[in-house]
Amino acid sequence: MRMVDVIQKKRNGKTLTKEEIEFFINGYTAGDIPDYQASALMMAVYFNGMESNETAMLTQAMVDSGETIDLSAIEGHKVDKHSTGGVGDKTTFIVGPLVASVGVPVAKMSGRGLGHTGGTLDKLESIKGFNIEMTKDKFINNVNTHKLAVAGQTGNLAPADKKLYALRDVTATVDSIPLIAGSIMSKKLASGADSIVLDVKTGSGAFMKELEDSKALAREMVNIGNNLGRNTVAVISDMNQPLGFEVGNANEVREACEVLQGKKVEDLRLLSLELASHMTVLAGVFSDFDSAYKTLEQNLENGKAFEAFRSLVSAQGGDVGVIDDLSKLPQSKYHVEVAAEKDGYVTAIDAESVGVAAMYLGAGRATKDDQINHGVGITLNKKVGDPVKKGEALVTLHSDDESPQDSIKKINEAYTLSEESPGKHKLIYDVIN
């Protein structure tokens, strides 16, 4: 088999076979196929797409290119959640404990990555002593004992994806739905869960800005999961404004804890319940979504979900006193208000601009070597639909700089005010299963 023939076949819009896809993935991972030929194939896929079964075969080949995590020693049906990323997205800290509170095991492998704020692991490390490094045996024991553990990714998961993503990033082939779906799902499948719930974001702060593109990506990922033997559900959720009121690291942990203790942060609470309900139905604990939702909502009110989070923190070396008294979380030196320049209603908040403002404060990483400042971040005082008077604070910047001008400028760019109310803001657009 020759790589030039595989490229030509896809260039001509034909469907690749399992053998051709495996030949490419194995050869490229081993270094036998050069970047220029891999680039040519990626561009052919970008223009001609892939059939659903073709994308599934590509994903499986990427899974098989490295190690897979064996979670068979964990008792019960293991369900994982993945978000395509957004601003203020701290649902993992609520969803995991919710699902664990009804006895469903959540074995969460997370990364750090680049972004507006730190990843899940960085946020958890806002809690003094919280340890995300552990042996496989301890990880499995924690899940069996507490039904919940969160750890850094270990092993060489889907190395083909790492090589291909780096290549796509410099060849303008990142935004190809089959390639995005294969990239995300290869890592999820290698992580060992029995079923997967996907939170696919759409809007200004999402990777996919347009709703139809988000739906197409969700359908592709659900097809991959189901084709490869994992029951998969995708929820399409809004990211045209940040989720909840907090953006940062410690302040996102704080807000998640408040929701776990019964605070009604409407969008964050509703989305967390939605995702957790689908997860527990896939695990077979509930026969239908409505009964799952009702029980999980009760577990927010009665404290069972918060107790599951306390167990997670304690089991991984964290100081439980920090989440019992949230004032002990890291805090910034200054709290700078950004005021509205006129009366009106908030009609739009560009979530990406808010995220960039948080990164300027030090809440995220521009490069992989940047250090996270856990105490800085942003509190949104006004969200879409809220009335505002001239001089009222739109946001509060939590900063170690007394005058964070770059962040102030970004916030002013992010908010749009008008004389008329925009009406109710939609949170969940669709569920694909």
Secondary structure, DSSP 8 states (H G I E B T S, - for coil): --HHHHHHHHHTT----HHHHHHHHHHHHHT-S-HHHHHHHHHHHHHH---HHHHHHHHHHHHTTSB----TTS-S--EEEEE---SS--THHHHHHHHHTTT--EEEEE---SBSS--HHHHHTTSTT------HHHHHHHHHHHSEEEEE--S-B-HHHHHHHHHHHTTT-S--HHHHHHHHHHHHHHTT-SEEEEEEEESTTSSS-SHHHHHHHHHHHHHHHHHTT-EEEEEEEE-SS-SSSEEESHHHHHHHHHHHTT---HHHHHHHHHHHHHHHHHTTS-SSHHHHHHHHHHHHHSSHHHHHHHHHHHHTT--HHHHHSGGGS---SEEEEEE-SS-EEEEEE-HHHHHHHHHHHTSSBSSTT----TT-EEEES--TT-EE-TT-EEEEEEESSS--HHHHHHHHHHEEEESS-------EEEEE-
